């Protein structure tokens, strides 16, 4: 059996799910802090060289799961693995944040879409070698073409990628 142990906690301005931007055109631009436990501080060595980070976290307030979910950016249900729905068989969240700075075991970030107190299970540098012309956006591309959802940020945009759903 796999057991995940939190390495830290999210410090976010969001204390309730209703506060997190969601739905068509939602932008996740909130600033906050990824606060690691002191015993993991050495693992942050050299992280300052990266502009963006993947944050793996737990939907600790979600109960149970559904195999079908209806995102706010679509007019029909989709399989849970084709969405960012919080009610998942393994309630693991993934967010890309912009790294603003580091203060010891605390990372100041922009682009949070998780609640204050959310447990962090891993942090990785954001790297992508997939060119825009090779990316496919699945059902979300159709929703964007139909005006149901806002498309991805323009090339060169400095905003953090948006999620079609949030916790």
Residue pairs with C-beta under 8 A, 6 or more apart in sequence:
4 58
4 121
5 121
6 37
6 58
6 119
6 120
6 121
7 36
7 37
7 40
7 43
7 120
7 121
7 122
7 123
8 34
8 35
8 36
8 37
8 40
8 105
8 119
8 120
9 35
9 117
9 118
9 119
9 120
10 32
10 33
10 34
10 35
10 55
10 57
10 112
10 114
10 115
10 116
10 117
10 118
10 119
10 120
11 32
11 33
11 34
11 35
11 116
12 30
12 32
12 112
12 114
12 115
12 116
12 117
12 118
13 19
13 30
13 31
13 32
13 112
13 116
14 20
14 30
14 112
14 114
14 115
14 116
15 115
15 116
16 115
17 61
17 115
17 166
17 167
20 28
20 113
20 114
20 115
20 166
20 167
21 27
21 28
21 113
21 166
22 72
22 163
22 164
22 165
22 166
23 72
23 73
24 72
24 73
24 148
24 149
24 150
25 149
25 150
26 72
26 150
26 162
26 163
26 164
26 166
27 159
27 162
28 95
28 111
28 112
28 113
28 160
28 162
28 163
28 166
29 110
29 111
29 159
29 160
30 110
30 111
30 112
30 113
31 100
31 108
31 109
31 110
31 112
32 108
32 109
32 112
32 116
33 106
33 107
33 108
33 109
34 53
34 55
34 97
34 106
34 107
34 109
34 120
34 123
35 105
35 106
36 43
36 44
36 105
36 106
36 107
36 120
36 123
37 105
38 105
40 105
41 104
41 105
44 102
44 105
44 107
44 123
47 53
47 99
47 102
47 107
47 123
47 125
48 99
48 101
48 102
50 99
50 125
50 126
51 98
51 99
51 126
52 96
52 97
52 98
52 99
52 125
52 126
52 160
53 96
53 97
53 99
53 107
53 109
53 123
53 124
53 125
53 126
54 94
54 95
54 96
54 122
54 123
54 124
54 125
54 126
55 93
55 94
55 95
55 96
55 97
55 109
55 114
55 120
55 122
55 123
56 92
56 93
56 94
56 120
56 121
56 122
56 123
56 124
57 92
57 93
57 94
57 95
57 114
57 118
57 119
57 120
57 121
58 91
58 92
58 93
58 118
58 119
58 121
59 86
59 87
59 88
59 91
59 92
59 93
59 167
60 91
60 117
60 118
60 119
61 86
61 115
61 167
62 86
62 87
62 88
62 91
62 167
63 87
64 87
65 80
65 87
65 88
65 89
65 91
66 80
66 85
66 87
67 79
67 80
68 77
68 78
68 79
68 80
69 77
69 78
69 79
69 80
69 83
69 85
69 87
69 165
70 76
70 77
70 78
71 78
71 83
71 84
71 85
71 164
71 165
72 164
72 165
73 140
73 143
73 148
73 149
73 164
73 165
74 139
74 140
74 143
74 148
74 149
74 164
75 143
75 148
78 139
80 87
80 88
80 89
82 138
82 139
83 164
83 165
84 93
84 163
84 164
84 165
84 166
85 165
86 93
86 165
86 166
86 167
92 121
93 114
93 118
93 167
95 111
95 112
95 113
95 114
95 163
96 111
96 126
96 160
96 161
97 109
97 110
97 111
97 112
97 160
98 109
98 110
98 111
98 158
98 160
99 107
99 108
99 109
100 108
100 109
100 110
101 107
101 108
102 108
107 123
110 160
111 159
111 160
111 161
113 163
113 166
113 167
114 166
114 167
115 167
118 167
132 155
137 144
137 152
140 149
140 164
143 149
144 150
144 151
149 164
150 162
152 161
152 162
153 159
153 161
153 162
